[in-house]
């Protein structure tokens, strides 16, 4: 699976309250949560997203509360994947469970700039910055996790396997 999009750059330690503020947690629908994605940092962020865009962030992305709403809101606003130096462990697992591809790569996290056009090969973890003609190697996602992502998340994978 090849993912391609324009990047939106964030700092270190983006927490789940910034990704989806608590006042929106009464919603569970991805498209509704997506309207408020990153509102804790940039109100109206989702209005500037094109389907397939990519979030690039620093260390510890998704720290804080262990709410599934955070990756659901990211996916719901049209973001195709997140590249970060590293992720909070619960956010990492919640992302896989809902089918949001995420990639850990410190070099890409630091070098990619806001608005760069990036392409990610989800099967190999190769990240290509098309704007700057540079490549980075993320940790490849294990085959089983790739299968979950391609199915659209854990629950869809389970239904498909029945």
Buried (B, 14 or more C-beta within 10 A) or exposed (E): EEBBBBBBBBEBBBBBBBBBBEEBBEBEEBBBBBBBBBBBBBEEBBEEBEEEBBBBBBBBBBBBBBBBBBBBBBBBBBBBBBBBBBBBEBBBBBBBBBBBBBBBBBBBBEBBEEEBBBBBBBEEBBBBBEBEEBEBEBEBBEEEBBEBBBBBBBEBBEEEEE
